Amino acid sequence: MPDPIGVVVCGPHGRMGSETVLAVEHDAALQLAGVVSRRAEATFGVGARSVPASNDLASLLDATHPACVVDFTTAEAALQHGRIALGRGVAFVTGTTGLGLEDLVVLRELADGHRVGCLVAPNFAIGAVLATHFATLAAKHFAWAEVIELHHERKADAPSGTALATARAMVAARGAPFEETEVTKQTLPGTRGGEVDGVHVHSVRLPGFVAHQEILFGGQGEVLTIRHDSTHRNSFMPGVLLAIKHAVAQPGFVFGLGPLLGV
Ligand SMILES: NC(=O)c1ccc[n+]([C@@H]2O[C@H](COP(=O)([O-])OP(=O)(O)OC[C@H]3O[C@@H](n4cnc5c(N)ncnc54)[C@H](OP(=O)(O)O)[C@@H]3O)[C@@H](O)[C@H]2O)c1
């Protein structure tokens, strides 16, 4: 059996980072090599063993020689971690949201320049990626659509990156803006939500939700609803593991899980 793929996780105490640590540990093909944490700790306990911990990714890479760095932190830290990992020829995977177009260009150039794999995915849930794909198929047949996304109360940004990307992909697939009603009397401002070329986008923030999205298409006498629910953060982990294995095996930059799923 080949040696397990060494993985460094940035943000191991966070909601996504801690799930990633568990997922890596439970996959026989992978092994946690270390963690990047802002906390003053030299080691990080995982099961019965402990791995090196540091707040300095560069020195951790030099000490542990992993094949891949996975980041779930903040956009600023993710870009910094991507620069360091790719610059040293180490594959980089991040699901951290908030990276701008110019940040993606930097990561792409580094991945290409160093001939190393890099995958940035705003959503690692396989069902969510498929739901967006199905929405692009439906968008060619319906002229009216709205998106409702529902998340936990601690989510800071609205709408979700997935909702925005879904609405944009639907408009691109349709090749024209969607139709919409002009509400002439809006008694509560903002009630119609945000708008992407005729697709109204609504954000719900409540405790009890994890990450959910409904895409509604209206037609003559019919409504098509495409719904995806992440009921636990472990829903993102099959996608994260797939991304790690892809980035380690395949040099170059990939945005989103779609190409790995054939959609
Ligand atoms: N792509 C997807 O499928 C997906 C799914 C869910 C969430 N996300 C995104 O993933 C990111 C993390 O979400 P989360 O819910 O896990 O957030 P979280 O619970 O707040 O965790 C973020 C972690 O990042 C750490 N961190 C922040 N800055 C750092 C730095 N400079 N160096 C090292 N660690 C740093 C924090 O450390 P401390 O513990 O020391 O504060 C914290 O543990 C967000 O951008 C979120 O939108 C993506």
The ligand as an SDF file (V2000), in Angstrom:
LIG
                    3D

 48 52  0  0  0  0  0  0  0  0999 V2000
  -16.6790   25.4860    0.7470 N   0  0  0  0  0  0  0  0  0  0  0  0
  -17.5680   24.9700    1.5990 C   0  0  0  0  0  0  0  0  0  0  0  0
  -18.2040   23.9350    1.3120 O   0  0  0  0  0  0  0  0  0  0  0  0
  -17.7940   25.6570    2.9180 C   0  0  0  0  0  0  0  0  0  0  0  0
  -18.7400   25.1640    3.8260 C   0  0  0  0  0  0  0  0  0  0  0  0
  -18.8880   25.8200    5.0470 C   0  0  0  0  0  0  0  0  0  0  0  0
  -18.0950   26.9350    5.3390 C   0  0  0  0  0  0  0  0  0  0  0  0
  -17.2220   27.4020    4.4080 N   0  0  0  0  0  0  0  0  0  0  0  0
  -16.3390   28.5410    4.6480 C   0  0  0  0  0  0  0  0  0  0  0  0
  -15.2050   28.0880    5.3800 O   0  0  0  0  0  0  0  0  0  0  0  0
  -14.6600   29.1580    6.1590 C   0  0  0  0  0  0  0  0  0  0  0  0
  -14.5240   28.7300    7.6110 C   0  0  0  0  0  0  0  0  0  0  0  0
  -15.8330   28.4780    8.1070 O   0  0  0  0  0  0  0  0  0  0  0  0
  -16.0520   27.9240    9.5910 P   0  0  0  0  0  0  0  0  0  0  0  0
  -17.5170   27.8200    9.7690 O   0  0  0  0  0  0  0  0  0  0  0  0
  -15.2120   26.7300    9.8130 O   0  0  0  0  0  0  0  0  0  0  0  0
  -15.4740   29.1480   10.4340 O   0  0  0  0  0  0  0  0  0  0  0  0
  -14.9590   29.1510   11.9430 P   0  0  0  0  0  0  0  0  0  0  0  0
  -15.6560   28.1070   12.7300 O   0  0  0  0  0  0  0  0  0  0  0  0
  -15.0100   30.5740   12.3900 O   0  0  0  0  0  0  0  0  0  0  0  0
  -13.4310   28.7100   11.8200 O   0  0  0  0  0  0  0  0  0  0  0  0
  -12.4420   29.5020   11.2340 C   0  0  0  0  0  0  0  0  0  0  0  0
  -11.1200   29.0930   11.8320 C   0  0  0  0  0  0  0  0  0  0  0  0
  -10.1020   29.8090   11.1540 O   0  0  0  0  0  0  0  0  0  0  0  0
   -9.1120   30.1050   12.0890 C   0  0  0  0  0  0  0  0  0  0  0  0
   -8.3190   31.2460   11.6090 N   0  0  0  0  0  0  0  0  0  0  0  0
   -8.7400   32.4860   11.3340 C   0  0  0  0  0  0  0  0  0  0  0  0
   -7.7110   33.2370   10.8770 N   0  0  0  0  0  0  0  0  0  0  0  0
   -6.6180   32.4240   10.9040 C   0  0  0  0  0  0  0  0  0  0  0  0
   -5.2710   32.6170   10.5750 C   0  0  0  0  0  0  0  0  0  0  0  0
   -4.8060   33.7970   10.1630 N   0  0  0  0  0  0  0  0  0  0  0  0
   -4.4160   31.5600   10.6950 N   0  0  0  0  0  0  0  0  0  0  0  0
   -4.8660   30.3540   11.1320 C   0  0  0  0  0  0  0  0  0  0  0  0
   -6.1600   30.1270   11.4710 N   0  0  0  0  0  0  0  0  0  0  0  0
   -7.0100   31.1470   11.3640 C   0  0  0  0  0  0  0  0  0  0  0  0
   -9.8580   30.4090   13.3740 C   0  0  0  0  0  0  0  0  0  0  0  0
   -8.9870   30.2150   14.4450 O   0  0  0  0  0  0  0  0  0  0  0  0
   -9.3900   30.4350   16.0140 P   0  0  0  0  0  0  0  0  0  0  0  0
  -10.1100   29.1700   16.3580 O   0  0  0  0  0  0  0  0  0  0  0  0
   -8.0980   30.5970   16.6700 O   0  0  0  0  0  0  0  0  0  0  0  0
  -10.2850   31.6510   16.0330 O   0  0  0  0  0  0  0  0  0  0  0  0
  -10.9980   29.3950   13.3090 C   0  0  0  0  0  0  0  0  0  0  0  0
  -10.6590   28.2040   13.9840 O   0  0  0  0  0  0  0  0  0  0  0  0
  -15.6320   30.3300    5.9440 C   0  0  0  0  0  0  0  0  0  0  0  0
  -15.1160   31.1580    4.9200 O   0  0  0  0  0  0  0  0  0  0  0  0
  -16.9180   29.6690    5.4850 C   0  0  0  0  0  0  0  0  0  0  0  0
  -17.7360   30.5150    4.7060 O   0  0  0  0  0  0  0  0  0  0  0  0
  -17.0550   26.7710    3.2200 C   0  0  0  0  0  0  0  0  0  0  0  0
  1  2  1  0
  2  3  2  0
  2  4  1  0
  4  5  1  0
  4 48  2  0
  5  6  2  0
  6  7  1  0
  7  8  2  0
  8  9  1  0
  8 48  1  0
  9 10  1  0
  9 46  1  0
 10 11  1  0
 11 12  1  0
 11 44  1  0
 12 13  1  0
 13 14  1  0
 14 15  2  0
 14 16  1  0
 14 17  1  0
 17 18  1  0
 18 19  2  0
 18 20  1  0
 18 21  1  0
 21 22  1  0
 22 23  1  0
 23 24  1  0
 23 42  1  0
 24 25  1  0
 25 26  1  0
 25 36  1  0
 26 27  1  0
 26 35  1  0
 27 28  2  0
 28 29  1  0
 29 30  1  0
 29 35  2  0
 30 31  1  0
 30 32  2  0
 32 33  1  0
 33 34  2  0
 34 35  1  0
 36 37  1  0
 36 42  1  0
 37 38  1  0
 38 39  2  0
 38 40  1  0
 38 41  1  0
 42 43  1  0
 44 45  1  0
 44 46  1  0
 46 47  1  0
M  CHG  2   8   1  16  -1
M  END
$$$$
